[in-house]
Amino acid sequence: MMSHLIVLPVVLPLVAGLLLLFQRQGSVRVKRLVGVGATLALLLVGVALVARAAGGEVTYYALGDWQPPFGIVLVLDRLSALMVLLTAVLALGAVVFACAGDDERGSNFHGLFQWQLMGLNGAFLTGDLFNLFVFFEVLLLASYALLLHGGGRDRIMAGVHYVVLNLAGSSLFLISVGILYGATGTLNMADMATRLAGLPAEREGLVVAGALMLLVVFGLKAAILPLYFWLPRAYAAAPAPVAALFAIMTKVGIYAILRVYSLVFGEDAGALADLEQGWVWWFALATLVAAGAGTLAARDLRLLVAYLVLVSVGTLLAGIGIGSPAAVSALLYYLIHTTLVTGGLFLLAEMIGAQRGKAGTRIVKGRPLRQGRWLALLFFAGAVAVAGMPPLSGAIGKALLLVAAEGGQRAWLWPVLLLSGLAAIVALSRAGSTLFWRSSGEADGQRLPPRQWFGVAWLIGASPLLVLLAGPLTDYTDATAEQLARPEAVTRALLTPEGDAP
């Protein structure tokens, strides 16, 4: 069973999704049990994968027993294990929240939810560029339907923009993969890395073109400026559990940049080494500035949280732009924090809107909240965490990143990152005072179901837990960053025949 552990994060949601779609007209209770049970099982698999990868060994699973570089492989290292576990933690909070009633507002929610998890996990585990494209398409196809779950004019309008831009990105992805295959003769990322070391000079321009086109694709997925304009409206319009799961969608782009450019275009790539860093650095700073302004301009709580996702994107990309192992370690810690907290804030926004009557999630004077004290407490904790204020995990992540900046990078990063945090504090303070203090009339909203409280507490409550576990967690992210900085471990694990390893 342990030999097949690596493939379980793909197979498990695939099988669960098929069962749920075959039972589309079946009992809601059964569908919920299958959906939550499969997600809980995925969480346990994620824990097992992290425990297996923690020792530093890189292992792979060859589908059909076709050995690399010729077959399809799933690769397990510290980074891929971390991302699978993070996906499962986020998904559990979102799916339990959906079981309070959001899953009944449209058809096939749980099946599509599981297939999106399959696409996400496949993207984190795959070892070749073409299957990265395939899993991108799987998760996008599921996300198209989930974005429109429940219908509505706003969701349809946001969905059209989302679909069109991602179709354009997918086309560009396929073209760039074809260029790289034509220049190197392989799609396996480890094999491509070894071939770039001896690449003829006349092919370097072709590889640079393919690599920069890939960077545009990953930048679109990560929502970097100027490719982020689709995200705020799409995330604000999505159903709350879907928006919460979408909190990790931008991280797929971040992961892809980390994985592809550290492995394929690392130090051994010669003239092609680190070609993404200069581009990523300046666009990251621009994203931080634009997203900070967006938080101040937002007049809806869902839209505000969407812009906070963009602030986190700029912060994470700045870590990639710095490029040192310390910066990568810091961004990985911050990635865990921001994914869970922003996911929880999307769920919390839905709960607040449900008790405000016609005002909904608009940041305007409205009806008092029936369970306002507990909602205000969760909002305060989420706001402190996402804005990067002590003593919660956001402050630790930002402090680690600020310390990792060196020389002239500090002169740019420190003011931009701190000012974007200040903008978030101002925007969240204004939203909190309006939602919880500026109210009139009688509180007559219905009491919120326990499943919704669990989903929000599960995700936002992760922030103080990340503080308590900061020591072992940063040890793990430090080791992950060092492993990424030494891609030869992956190439050796995949390309050295059994028995020939030193």
Stockholm file with secondary structure:
# STOCKHOLM 1.0

chainA/1-502         MMSHLIVLPVVLPLVAGLLLLFQRQGSVRVKRLVGVGATLALLLVGVALVARAAGGEVTYYALGDWQPPFGIVLVLDRLSALMVLLTAVLALGAVVFACAGDDERGSNFHGLFQWQLMGLNGAFLTGDLFNLFVFFEVLLLASYALLLHGGGRDRIMAGVHYVVLNLAGSSLFLISVGILYGATGTLNMADMATRLAGLPAEREGLVVAGALMLLVVFGLKAAILPLYFWLPRAYAAAPAPVAALFAIMTKVGIYAILRVYSLVFGEDAGALADLEQGWVWWFALATLVAAGAGTLAARDLRLLVAYLVLVSVGTLLAGIGIGSPAAVSALLYYLIHTTLVTGGLFLLAEMIGAQRGKAGTRIVKGRPLRQGRWLALLFFAGAVAVAGMPPLSGAIGKALLLVAAEGGQRAWLWPVLLLSGLAAIVALSRAGSTLFWRSSGEADGQRLPPRQWFGVAWLIGASPLLVLLAGPLTDYTDATAEQLARPEAVTRALLTPEGDAP
#=GR chainA/1-502 SS CGGGGGGHHHHHHHHHHHHHHHTTTSCHHHHHHHHHHHHHHHHHHHHHHHHHHTTCCCEEEEGGGCCTTTSCEEEECHHHHHHHHHHHHHHHHHHHHHTTTGGGSSSSHHHHHHHHHHHHHHHHHBCBHHHHHHHHHHHHHHHHHHHTTTCCHHHHHHHHHHHHHHHHHHHHHHHHHHHHHHHHSCCBHHHHHHHHTTCCGGGHHHHHHHHHHHHHHHHHHHTCTTSCTTHHHHHHHSCHHHHHHHTTHHHHHHHHHHHHHHHTTSGGGGGGTTTTHHHHHHHHHHHHHHHHHHHHHCCBHHHHHHHHHHHHHHHHHHHHHHCSHHHHHHHHHHHHHHHHHHHHHHHHHHHHHHTSGGGTTBSSCBCCCTTHHHHHHHHHHHHHHHHTCTTSHHHHHHHHHHHHCCTHHHHHHHHHHHHHHHHHHHHHHHHHHHHHTSBCSCCCCCCCCHHHHHHHHHHHTHHHHHHHTHHHHHHHHHHHHHHHHCTHHHHHHHHSCTTCCC
#=GC SS_cons         CGGGGGGHHHHHHHHHHHHHHHTTTSCHHHHHHHHHHHHHHHHHHHHHHHHHHTTCCCEEEEGGGCCTTTSCEEEECHHHHHHHHHHHHHHHHHHHHHTTTGGGSSSSHHHHHHHHHHHHHHHHHBCBHHHHHHHHHHHHHHHHHHHTTTCCHHHHHHHHHHHHHHHHHHHHHHHHHHHHHHHHSCCBHHHHHHHHTTCCGGGHHHHHHHHHHHHHHHHHHHTCTTSCTTHHHHHHHSCHHHHHHHTTHHHHHHHHHHHHHHHTTSGGGGGGTTTTHHHHHHHHHHHHHHHHHHHHHCCBHHHHHHHHHHHHHHHHHHHHHHCSHHHHHHHHHHHHHHHHHHHHHHHHHHHHHHTSGGGTTBSSCBCCCTTHHHHHHHHHHHHHHHHTCTTSHHHHHHHHHHHHCCTHHHHHHHHHHHHHHHHHHHHHHHHHHHHHTSBCSCCCCCCCCHHHHHHHHHHHTHHHHHHHTHHHHHHHHHHHHHHHHCTHHHHHHHHSCTTCCC
//
